[in-house]
Every structure is written in C-alpha cells, then in structure tokens.
Amino acid sequence: MIKYTRLNSNNILFELTSKRLNKKTQLSTKKVAFMIRIIQKIKFLKSRLNFFDLAIFFTLLIVLIFFTYNRLQRKSTWINIRVSVENTDWWYRGSPPAYWYVNDLKVGDFIKDSLGNPIVEVINIDNYDLGAYYRDIYVDLKVKVDFDKNKNQYFYEFKPLVVGSSLTLNFDKEQLKGLVVKVDEQEMEYFYKTIRVEKKIVHPSLANQIVAGLKSYDVKGDLVAEILEVKNRVATSYEFSDIRGQNILVNDPDYRDLELVLRVKCFKDLDREFYINKTVIKIGSMIWIQFADFALEDARIIEVMDNSSISF
C-alpha cells in the first residue's frame, strides 16, 4: 500500500513538471515566432523604403530626440510679470490704448490650458487717464512658464518671456496685447511725492477751476494727484520794447499765472522717480495731470519737495 502511494505521488509530480515544461516551451515558441514576424516586417519595410524615405525617417527621429531633450532641460514654474498694454495701431498715433481696452478684464481673471488647469492669472491692473480717449494701462500677471536652465530664460508657449517681448493673451472676454516691462520681480511699489509747479498764461475759465483740495483718481479709486496749494496771479510776460530797446515785463489781465503745490503718485525705477505717466520728477520736467473736469497740461516742475508720509 505504501509503495502504491509513493508511485502515485511520483506520477503526479512528473505530470506537473511536464506541463510546466510544455508551457515554457510554448511561451518560448511564441516569443520566437513574434520576433520572427517583427524581423520579417522590418525586412519587408526595408525592401519597400528607398533612400529618401530613410532620410525622412532619420530626420524625424533626430527632431523627436531634440525636442525630448529640450523639454527635459526645462521645468515648469510660476513667475510674476508686468505688461504695458499697447494699442494694436501703435504705428498710427502712438502706443497708448483706447479707453475701451481691458474694460472687461478684472483682478482674478485667468486663462486655462487644454486640460483645464490655470496658467495665467491677473493680480493687479493700473489704469490711468491720458487725456482724450487714451489710457495708460499696466497689468500685473502670474504666469506658469517653462524655465530653460541652459539659456537661463523663461518660456511661455515656446516663446521667450523677456523684457521687451510682445505678449498676446486671450481671456474669456478680452484679448490682452502688450509689451513685457518686468519679469519675475516684486510687485510695483508706489509712493507719493510733493512737488511745486508753475503754469503760465492760463485762460481764466480754466484757472478758476484749479483750486486747493481737488483730487484725481485712477479706475480703482486710488489717489493719483492732489492739489495742496494754489497761487493765482495776473499773467506776466516779457515783450520787446522798440522805444526802450529791451525786453520788459508786462501784465496780461486777460490770462492768469498759476503756482501749485501737488502731491502726486510716483514709482522708482533706474534710480529715477517717475510720475505714473512716466514723467521724470525733477526740476524743469513738464508734467500734466488729468482731473475729472479739466486737464492740467505742460506744468513745469520748479521744486521737488520731501516725500509725503503716506505710501502704499
């Protein structure tokens, strides 16, 4: 009885071993057959391809390797940029955009990629009156870009994102076009500066509107300029006298001369202080300010006073 049991166990073991060997043989046969078919297809393709086909194939392969390597050299990151909005017809009448530019663009608006992930977000908009129907507009954006460590450059949609480069962004209700003026820097810091200006030969209809306390605001409601003091005098000018043979100072009661103390919104760049319309704050510069009911144009700065204690 014991001998029979041992015999039976040996038979079962033999059968299992045989099945495993058969399976391995079948798998090996299948692999060999698969490799043979691939080799046959390659030989068939080689017989059908000519020199030009091979040249195109290797060219495409090289291009694929190049783009793959180029992509591996870049990593995605978020940076802050500042865009100066430009008019599409900049060659016709300067670059300032018209009043209707970015009317529908709001802080918090964003652009998504094809997968629905945000890649651009609006974090700030500075919109100033330039007179007539023109504006001076700056948009601060947070942008997802690729950084190429070999070139030490940021890329957005495969284009270098550097100061001076043009940028076109399509939001839901607005197309933003402009020039990049700052890249990966801190948000623009503004401060108030107190200056004294003079405006000569002013018509009384305008002079009577220029009084202390008047303020100018941007579209966000931030203070842009404020009139602190006003001196209103009869206009004077030098005229040549044929009798005396020299220039003499004469009064012109039909016009007024104004001297104003202003508090204006400024920023600093390149070791210079600028008013928001890019006028350099220094003696002799001509500055103009848009108020709600009139424009103070071509006022000459005659004194730069201390910074105001208010800043933001």
Secondary structure, 3 states (H helix, E strand, C coil): CHHHHHHHHHHHHHHHHHHHHHHHHHHHHHHHHHHHHHHHHHHHHHHHCCHHHHHHHHHHHHHHHHHHHHHHCEEEEEEEEEEEECCCCHHHHCCCCECCCCCCCCCCCEEECCCCCEEEEEEEEEEEECCCCEEEEEEEEEEEEEEECCCCEEEECCEECCCCCEEEEECCCCEEEEEEEEECCCCCCEEEEEEEEEEEEECHHHHCCCCCCCEEECCCCCEEEEEEEEEEEEEEEEEEECCCCEEEEEEEEEEEEEEEEEEEEEEEECCEEEECCCCECCCCCEEEEECCCCEEEEEEEEEEEEEEEEEC
